[in-house]
């Protein structure tokens, strides 16, 4: 494990030595601050979800209210940008599907599941990023990516129970967490392919996807939709319009203004904040196996970030 960290540090340092002045400026730039704050917000998303759970607002109605409110807030800008995205409608549809599934499964897994376990399983997304990049973008799987893949797979194997995985299947919450990471990685690939479409349109399409999928579920649900008091519903609206919208835009804006490698490394703050806050606030202890699995997943994310950093430097030269 120590050797892997050393390799990452050396590779990352070598790739940035020739750009040290620019790197120092970037570390303390506005995009870095925005991305750090947004990542921290994603890592703390479980806090309002726990509040709504205690207030009696169930997962699906909460998700629908939050994302439908965000859609209504963003929709006027989405319509104004019609000329910018009408030729890329097929890409927006893919973003609505992958982004919708990613956010819906992520919010549901956090609402019903163990915060630490869900976040670590979500961060298996380097597996999907590597495989998706190879299948859809033709990116080569070099040695560093092979190590990334192995580290993420081993980390996920440990988090899912290690050898116990062969005697019992992961539960539904585990599958939702893994699905959210996979869908998010696919969504990122489409985001990269839709460079000509404004970020506002892409984020709106993503939120429309969430509202659509959960709306379909609620429509066919056997029991009628029950909402708590107006205060809780109002806070659910604020959660969607303010919290989710701000951290989503902050993440996308920060990513577009930073090189891919540095952005990937900063985003790991989501996992770190979620794990530490859950351990401190909820008192959820980590076993030695879980800590080892979490460390391997974090290493995989750092390795992928270092590789993307090298790609950016190589393109620049």
C-alpha angles and dihedrals in degrees: 000000000000090000091054091052090050092051091050092048093049095046091047093047094048091050093053104037093092090052099041096130093051091044092054091051092047094050091064098034127117095256090056092050092046093049092047092051092045092049090049089051091053090048090054096045090107090068098070089039090058090049092053091046091054090046092056100252106136125221104258097044090045093051092047094050093046098047096037088053090050090050092052089049094051099035098090090056089044091056092046089056094053093117089054097054107026092095090048097049091124089058092049089052090054090048089050090052101042096033092044094051091043095053095039094051092042094051092044094049092049092046096051103024145061109287097218095045093046094049094048093048090047088055091062082092092110085074091056093041092055095044094041092049090051096046102038104024100030093237114166121244102228127181094277091052091048089055089047091052093047093048094050093045093049091047092051090046091056094045091051090056106279112236090003086073088078092058101041134030123236112264127245094268090054090051092049091051092050091045091052091054092047093048092046091053091050089047090054091053090054091045089056091049092050098060093141094058116087117250091238091059093048093048091047091051089051092051091046088056092054094047091047096051096044090042090056089050093050092047093057094038113119098225124063120256111267122193128191124229124320092256093060091044090051091052089050089055090049090048090058100038097041113019102034095035095048097047092044093051091041091054094046094044093048092048092051092051097047132059113263096249098054092043092052091052094047092050089061083078086082091067095041094050093045094050096044095044093048092048092049101038101032096030092231105164121209120227120224090256092051091049090051091049092048091049092052092049091050090048089052091053092048092048091051090049091050091050093050089048089055091049091053092049091047092052091048092054 
